[in-house]
Amino acid sequence: VVIVILALLGPAIGNIFSNIMNAI
């Protein structure tokens, strides 16, 4: 279960971080 959560959160966190860097 944890692996699945990490698999889903991984790209999501990367996407959010990308959006933040793009906004700056």
Secondary structure, DSSP 8 states (H G I E B T S, - for coil): -HHHHHHHHHHHHHHHHHHHHHH-
